[in-house]
């Protein structure tokens, strides 16, 4: 089993397709103001009208970016990378069993949607940490409601996450073995 450390490019593509790539702010299905790839604008970001995007080369360590007129594709990608970092850390902290790359991708998409606290207290996490991998798809499907009402969009999303979860892991290429000299007769 692999134990990947970050989301794969395929996982990023899935997350982007599930969340949408929105350079302008919009209200999500729950009514929260969102921009980029599922970035919920914080009260401070809404009040000030700017985002802080990580930039190690900047003297402050970040760039201040106004969001009201929209973001560039590069800014959207930077914001997504920034938003993924704490979720990846959360997943590695909470999940105690090995995951394949597709499983990690699926869980990150799921965690991105339901949030850390909900994930932390979920039956999904408890069952997964007991090594009951087969329980994960059914547990994901339980998270398909918005304000108590079944959402066709969330149900479809869960099916995409489950499909990624069930994707066979890429085969690791074994390290080449050193050739032994032929035995002398």
N, C-alpha and C positions, 0 to 999 in steps of 0.2 A: 504494500500500500504506500502511496505517496503521502507526503505531508506538505502540501504547497504552502507558501508563505504569503502569496498575494493573489489577486483576481487575475485570471487569464484574459487575453484579448477577446476570446469568445465570450467570457463572462461579462466583460465590459460592454460588448455589443448587445448581449441579452439584456443587461440592466438598462442600457440606453433605449432599447426598443420597448421595454416595459414601462419605463418612466417617461419616455419622450425626450427629445432634444429641443428644449424651448429657450431660445435666447432672450425672450421677453417674459416678464413676470405674468403669472396667471393663477387663478384659484384652482387648487386641486380638487379631487372628488369630495374631500371632507371640508373644503372651503378655505384651506390654508394657502396663503400666498407663497408661490413656488416659482423657481427660475432654474434654468440650466437643465440638468438631469436630476430632477427630484430634490433639489435643494430647497428646503423650507426656510424662507427668510425669517431670521430672528427678529424679535421686537426692536433690537438695537439697529439691525440692518434696515428695517422698514423705516424707523425714525430718522436715521442719518442719510438714507438713500445711497449707501455705499457698501461694498463688500471688501473684505481684506483677503487678498489672494496671496498665499505663500510665495515668497521670492527670496531665497537665501542670498542673492546678489544685491538686493536692496539694503540700504543702511538700516532700515527698520525691520527687515526680515519679511516684509510683505508689501504688496502694491495695493493702494486704495483705488477701487474701481467703482464708479457710479453704475447702478444697475437700471435706473428708470427708463433709459433709452435703449436698453438691451445690452447683451454681451456679445462679444465676438466668439466664433467657434473655438478659438484658442483659449479664451477666458472660460468658456463652458467646460472644456476638457480639464483645465487647471482646477476649477472648482470641484469637478467630480473627483479628481485624484485626491484633493484635499479632504473631501467628504468621505472618501473610502478609507483613508488611513485609520481613523479611530474605530471604524466598524470592523476593519480587519483585526485590529488589536483586540477588540472586544471578543470577536469570534475565537481568536487564538487563546484568549484568557478563559473563556467559558467552556469551550469544547475540549473534552479530555481524551477523545479517541482520534485515531488517524483518519484523515479524509483524502479522497482522491481530488484531483483538480476540479472535475465537474461537480462534485459534492460541495467543495468549498465555494465555487461560483454560485451554486444554487442557494446555499445558506446565506451568502452575502446579499444576494438579491432579496431574499426573504427578510433578512435582518434590516436591510435598507428600508424596506417597506413598513415593517411592524414596529421598529424601534428597539433600542437596547433593553429597556425595562421589560417590555412584553416578552422579548426573546429570553431574557434571563429567567423569567418565571414560567416559561412555557413547558407543557408536558413534552413537547417535541425535544427540547434540550435534555430533559431528564431521561427520556427513552434513548436518545442518541448516546448520551454518556454512559448508559448501561450496555452499549454495543448493539442495540436493537435498531439497526440501520433500516430494516424493512418498514418500521413504523413511521419513518419521516414523511413519506408522501401523504399518507392519511392524515397525519398531524398538520401538514401544510394546508391541506384542503379545508381544515376547520377554520382557517383565518381568511374568510371570504366575505366579511360583513363590513359595512360602513354604517356607523350609528345604529347597529343592531339589525340592519336590513341586508339580506344577501345581495351581493354585487356581482353582476355578470362579468364586469371587468376584472374584479379581484379573482373570481373563479377561473377565468381564462389565464390570468397572470400565474396563479398557483399551478395550473397545468403546464405552463412553460417552465416554471421553476422545477417542477417534478420531472419533466422531460430532461432537463439539464442534470438533475440529481441522478437520474437513471442512465445517463450517457456513460458508456464504458470509458475508463481512464486510458489515456494514451500509454502505450507500452514504453517502459523505460529501456533505453539502449544500454545493455550491460557493458561495463568497462572491458576493454580488450584484455585478454589473458596473456601473460608473458609466455612465450614459447619456451618449452624445456628442451635442452639439447637431447638429441636421440641417444639412447643408452648404447654404450660401447659393448660390443660382443666379446 
